[in-house]
């Protein structure tokens, strides 16, 4: 739910080059995917892998907001769906 300027700052600091999107104007995505932390108006941490067929191939909802997701498993799924 970060504003675009905050995303840009993070993107620059992290050296991220892929395109980002923000849900700050509309909560629909957050609600539809079970990500909205209503009391703080934040998105719950999650990882989605979408296959080339536009189907969700992997989902991980991180239990604690400050925890990192499992990065290895979604990368395995990405490799599998691209084969």
C-alpha positions in Angstrom: 0.0 0.0 0.0 3.1 2.2 -0.2 2.8 5.4 -2.2 4.7 5.4 -5.5 7.5 7.7 -4.2 8.2 5.3 -1.3 8.3 2.4 -3.7 10.7 4.3 -5.9 13.0 5.0 -2.9 13.0 1.3 -1.9 13.6 0.3 -5.5 16.6 2.6 -5.9 18.1 1.5 -2.5 17.6 -2.2 -3.2 18.8 -2.0 -6.8 15.5 -3.5 -8.0 14.9 -3.0 -11.7 11.6 -4.7 -12.3 8.4 -2.7 -12.5 6.4 -2.2 -9.3 2.7 -1.6 -8.8 1.0 0.0 -5.8 -2.4 -0.6 -4.2 -2.5 2.7 -2.3 -5.5 4.0 -4.2 -7.6 0.9 -4.1 -7.9 -1.9 -1.5 -9.6 -4.4 -3.9 -6.5 -6.4 -4.7 -5.7 -6.6 -1.0 -9.2 -7.8 -0.1 -9.5 -10.2 -3.0 -6.2 -12.0 -2.2 -6.6 -11.9 1.6 -3.7 -9.5 2.1 -5.3 -6.5 3.8 -4.3 -5.8 7.4 -7.2 -3.5 8.0 -6.1 -1.8 11.3 -2.9 -0.6 9.7 -4.0 -0.4 6.1 -1.0 -2.5 5.0 -0.6 -5.5 2.8 0.2 -8.8 4.6 3.5 -10.2 3.2 2.9 -12.9 0.6 4.5 -14.5 -2.4 2.6 -15.4 -5.6 3.9 -17.2 -8.6 1.7 -16.9 -11.6 2.4 -19.4 -14.4 2.5 -18.7 -18.1 -1.1 -19.9 -18.3 -2.1 -17.0 -15.9 -2.9 -19.5 -13.1 -1.6 -19.2 -9.6 1.1 -21.8 -9.2 2.3 -21.0 -5.7 1.1 -18.9 -2.8 2.8 -18.2 0.5 1.2 -16.0 3.2 3.9 -15.0 5.7 2.7 -15.5 9.3 4.5 -12.5 10.9 4.7 -9.2 9.1 8.4 -8.8 10.0 9.4 -12.3 8.8 10.9 -12.9 5.4 9.1 -15.3 3.0 10.7 -18.5 1.9 12.6 -17.4 -1.2 13.9 -20.8 -2.3 10.5 -22.6 -2.8 8.9 -20.0 -5.1 12.1 -19.9 -7.2 11.8 -23.7 -7.6 8.1 -23.3 -8.7 9.1 -20.6 -11.2 11.7 -22.9 -12.7 9.2 -25.8 -12.9 6.4 -23.7 -14.6 8.8 -22.4 -17.1 9.9 -25.8 -18.3 
